[in-house]
Amino acid sequence: MPDVTLGLDTILLSLAVILLIANTVSVLNKGRKDIRELTGADRRSQELTDIKGRLSAVESDIEDINDRLDEGEKNFGKISKDTEQIMNVLDGLLMHFISGNDTEKLRSVKEELDHYKNAR
């Protein structure tokens, strides 16, 4: 094995090599960051992240709107049935008022109305 004397020159040379390696790593890392900045890769990555966030928010809003629309359709169906029942009752009342003696139809409409209210 070679005989190595540990002297000030050897320590300074080792320290200089370590500093040179650390400086090279630092320069390469800074160069990589500068290249990403010059090419706009970081900016594009940030913009893409922002767009994805906005898109997920829009998709969530669309789901909420679709749920509300479905609920509105159900309510419109209920209102339509209620309106139809009201029209039947009004028809029975008008027939009674017009003829004055159509009490059988009036009783029939009353039974239908009671059945409709109880079914809800």
ZADO-1210 file (C-alpha; in nm, 4 decimals, padded with zeros to 6 digits):
<atoms>
<atom x="00.0000" y="00.0000" z="00.0000" code="MET" pos="1"/>
<atom x="00.1134" y="00.3501" z="-00.0700" code="PRO" pos="2"/>
<atom x="00.2305" y="00.5545" z="00.2189" code="ASP" pos="3"/>
<atom x="00.0120" y="00.8636" z="00.2621" code="VAL" pos="4"/>
<atom x="00.1223" y="01.1378" z="00.4911" code="THR" pos="5"/>
<atom x="-00.1548" y="01.3419" z="00.6353" code="LEU" pos="6"/>
<atom x="-00.0338" y="01.6938" z="00.6061" code="GLY" pos="7"/>
<atom x="-00.1784" y="02.0360" z="00.5575" code="LEU" pos="8"/>
<atom x="-00.1435" y="02.0064" z="00.1789" code="ASP" pos="9"/>
<atom x="-00.3403" y="01.6814" z="00.1706" code="THR" pos="10"/>
<atom x="-00.6165" y="01.8186" z="00.3943" code="ILE" pos="11"/>
<atom x="-00.6461" y="02.1368" z="00.1863" code="LEU" pos="12"/>
<atom x="-00.6528" y="01.9360" z="-00.1367" code="LEU" pos="13"/>
<atom x="-00.9272" y="01.7080" z="00.0023" code="SER" pos="14"/>
<atom x="-01.1254" y="02.0101" z="00.1222" code="LEU" pos="15"/>
<atom x="-01.0863" y="02.1762" z="-00.2195" code="ALA" pos="16"/>
<atom x="-01.2116" y="01.8611" z="-00.3977" code="VAL" pos="17"/>
<atom x="-01.5144" y="01.8384" z="-00.1632" code="ILE" pos="18"/>
<atom x="-01.5945" y="02.2075" z="-00.2190" code="LEU" pos="19"/>
<atom x="-01.5526" y="02.1642" z="-00.5948" code="LEU" pos="20"/>
<atom x="-01.7982" y="01.8712" z="-00.5964" code="ILE" pos="21"/>
<atom x="-02.0505" y="02.0633" z="-00.3802" code="ALA" pos="22"/>
<atom x="-02.0149" y="02.3692" z="-00.6053" code="ASN" pos="23"/>
<atom x="-02.0701" y="02.1554" z="-00.9162" code="THR" pos="24"/>
<atom x="-02.3874" y="02.0032" z="-00.7689" code="VAL" pos="25"/>
<atom x="-02.5130" y="02.3492" z="-00.6731" code="SER" pos="26"/>
<atom x="-02.4402" y="02.4900" z="-01.0188" code="VAL" pos="27"/>
<atom x="-02.6133" y="02.1964" z="-01.1905" code="LEU" pos="28"/>
<atom x="-02.9201" y="02.2336" z="-00.9663" code="ASN" pos="29"/>
<atom x="-02.9352" y="02.6097" z="-01.0291" code="LYS" pos="30"/>
<atom x="-02.8928" y="02.5469" z="-01.4024" code="GLY" pos="31"/>
<atom x="-03.1794" y="02.2993" z="-01.4002" code="ARG" pos="32"/>
<atom x="-03.4014" y="02.5546" z="-01.2248" code="LYS" pos="33"/>
<atom x="-03.3005" y="02.8273" z="-01.4710" code="ASP" pos="34"/>
<atom x="-03.3725" y="02.6036" z="-01.7705" code="ILE" pos="35"/>
<atom x="-03.7174" y="02.5192" z="-01.6306" code="ARG" pos="36"/>
<atom x="-03.7824" y="02.8900" z="-01.5812" code="GLU" pos="37"/>
<atom x="-03.6650" y="02.9822" z="-01.9294" code="LEU" pos="38"/>
<atom x="-03.8723" y="02.7113" z="-02.0971" code="THR" pos="39"/>
<atom x="-04.1777" y="02.7986" z="-01.8860" code="GLY" pos="40"/>
<atom x="-04.2211" y="02.4442" z="-01.7562" code="ALA" pos="41"/>
<atom x="-04.2871" y="02.5605" z="-01.3990" code="ASP" pos="42"/>
<atom x="-04.5390" y="02.8201" z="-01.5142" code="ARG" pos="43"/>
<atom x="-04.7177" y="02.5682" z="-01.7362" code="ARG" pos="44"/>
<atom x="-04.7231" y="02.3164" z="-01.4535" code="SER" pos="45"/>
<atom x="-04.8768" y="02.5750" z="-01.2192" code="GLN" pos="46"/>
<atom x="-05.1328" y="02.6787" z="-01.4814" code="GLU" pos="47"/>
<atom x="-05.2256" y="02.3139" z="-01.5394" code="LEU" pos="48"/>
<atom x="-05.2725" y="02.2622" z="-01.1657" code="THR" pos="49"/>
<atom x="-05.4936" y="02.5729" z="-01.1478" code="ASP" pos="50"/>
<atom x="-05.7013" y="02.4556" z="-01.4450" code="ILE" pos="51"/>
<atom x="-05.7503" y="02.1117" z="-01.2902" code="LYS" pos="52"/>
<atom x="-05.8681" y="02.2742" z="-00.9667" code="GLY" pos="53"/>
<atom x="-06.1137" y="02.4978" z="-01.1491" code="ARG" pos="54"/>
<atom x="-06.2382" y="02.2043" z="-01.3581" code="LEU" pos="55"/>
<atom x="-06.3088" y="01.9935" z="-01.0519" code="SER" pos="56"/>
<atom x="-06.4993" y="02.2867" z="-00.8977" code="ALA" pos="57"/>
<atom x="-06.7079" y="02.3232" z="-01.2154" code="VAL" pos="58"/>
<atom x="-06.7813" y="01.9481" z="-01.2221" code="GLU" pos="59"/>
<atom x="-06.8935" y="01.9641" z="-00.8593" code="SER" pos="60"/>
<atom x="-07.1210" y="02.2598" z="-00.9393" code="ASP" pos="61"/>
<atom x="-07.2693" y="02.0720" z="-01.2364" code="ILE" pos="62"/>
<atom x="-07.3501" y="01.7733" z="-01.0137" code="GLU" pos="63"/>
<atom x="-07.5216" y="02.0037" z="-00.7631" code="ASP" pos="64"/>
<atom x="-07.7212" y="02.1714" z="-01.0407" code="ILE" pos="65"/>
<atom x="-07.8285" y="01.8345" z="-01.1847" code="ASN" pos="66"/>
<atom x="-07.9445" y="01.7226" z="-00.8398" code="ASP" pos="67"/>
<atom x="-08.1466" y="02.0422" z="-00.8015" code="ARG" pos="68"/>
<atom x="-08.2990" y="01.9983" z="-01.1480" code="LEU" pos="69"/>
<atom x="-08.4003" y="01.6397" z="-01.0694" code="ASP" pos="70"/>
<atom x="-08.5611" y="01.7547" z="-00.7451" code="GLU" pos="71"/>
<atom x="-08.7421" y="02.0312" z="-00.9362" code="GLY" pos="72"/>
<atom x="-08.8768" y="01.7780" z="-01.1864" code="GLU" pos="73"/>
<atom x="-09.0183" y="01.5710" z="-00.9003" code="LYS" pos="74"/>
<atom x="-09.1812" y="01.8810" z="-00.7525" code="ASN" pos="75"/>
<atom x="-09.3301" y="01.9767" z="-01.0893" code="PHE" pos="76"/>
<atom x="-09.4829" y="01.6295" z="-01.1136" code="GLY" pos="77"/>
<atom x="-09.6419" y="01.6683" z="-00.7696" code="LYS" pos="78"/>
<atom x="-09.7734" y="02.0136" z="-00.8576" code="ILE" pos="79"/>
<atom x="-09.9202" y="01.8804" z="-01.1809" code="SER" pos="80"/>
<atom x="-10.1091" y="01.6060" z="-00.9936" code="LYS" pos="81"/>
<atom x="-10.2336" y="01.8596" z="-00.7377" code="ASP" pos="82"/>
<atom x="-10.3530" y="02.0917" z="-01.0139" code="THR" pos="83"/>
<atom x="-10.5338" y="01.8060" z="-01.1880" code="GLU" pos="84"/>
<atom x="-10.7120" y="01.7185" z="-00.8631" code="GLN" pos="85"/>
<atom x="-10.8099" y="02.0826" z="-00.8080" code="ILE" pos="86"/>
<atom x="-10.9533" y="02.0984" z="-01.1583" code="MET" pos="87"/>
<atom x="-11.1626" y="01.7852" z="-01.0900" code="ASN" pos="88"/>
<atom x="-11.2982" y="01.9369" z="-00.7697" code="VAL" pos="89"/>
<atom x="-11.3818" y="02.2632" z="-00.9458" code="LEU" pos="90"/>
<atom x="-11.5567" y="02.0710" z="-01.2229" code="ASP" pos="91"/>
<atom x="-11.7738" y="01.8919" z="-00.9654" code="GLY" pos="92"/>
<atom x="-11.8572" y="02.2169" z="-00.7904" code="LEU" pos="93"/>
<atom x="-11.9464" y="02.3902" z="-01.1163" code="LEU" pos="94"/>
<atom x="-12.1734" y="02.1036" z="-01.2192" code="MET" pos="95"/>
<atom x="-12.3479" y="02.1232" z="-00.8831" code="HIS" pos="96"/>
<atom x="-12.3918" y="02.4996" z="-00.9069" code="PHE" pos="97"/>
<atom x="-12.5148" y="02.4798" z="-01.2658" code="ILE" pos="98"/>
<atom x="-12.7700" y="02.2031" z="-01.2194" code="SER" pos="99"/>
<atom x="-12.8373" y="02.2549" z="-00.8510" code="GLY" pos="100"/>
<atom x="-12.9133" y="01.8888" z="-00.7962" code="ASN" pos="101"/>
<atom x="-12.6023" y="01.6968" z="-00.9043" code="ASP" pos="102"/>
<atom x="-12.5220" y="01.5972" z="-00.5455" code="THR" pos="103"/>
<atom x="-12.4121" y="01.2462" z="-00.6448" code="GLU" pos="104"/>
<atom x="-12.1256" y="01.3847" z="-00.8560" code="LYS" pos="105"/>
<atom x="-12.0392" y="01.6206" z="-00.5695" code="LEU" pos="106"/>
<atom x="-12.0153" y="01.3262" z="-00.3271" code="ARG" pos="107"/>
<atom x="-11.8043" y="01.1311" z="-00.5750" code="SER" pos="108"/>
<atom x="-11.5629" y="01.4221" z="-00.6170" code="VAL" pos="109"/>
<atom x="-11.5472" y="01.4606" z="-00.2365" code="LYS" pos="110"/>
<atom x="-11.4542" y="01.0927" z="-00.1977" code="GLU" pos="111"/>
<atom x="-11.1864" y="01.1218" z="-00.4658" code="GLU" pos="112"/>
<atom x="-11.0472" y="01.4306" z="-00.2950" code="LEU" pos="113"/>
<atom x="-11.0383" y="01.2585" z="00.0434" code="ASP" pos="114"/>
<atom x="-10.8679" y="00.9568" z="-00.1102" code="HIS" pos="115"/>
<atom x="-10.6137" y="01.1824" z="-00.2833" code="TYR" pos="116"/>
<atom x="-10.5320" y="01.3728" z="00.0373" code="LYS" pos="117"/>
<atom x="-10.4912" y="01.0504" z="00.2342" code="ASN" pos="118"/>
<atom x="-10.2691" y="00.8943" z="-00.0328" code="ALA" pos="119"/>
<atom x="-10.0167" y="01.1779" z="-00.0045" code="ARG" pos="120"/>
</atoms>
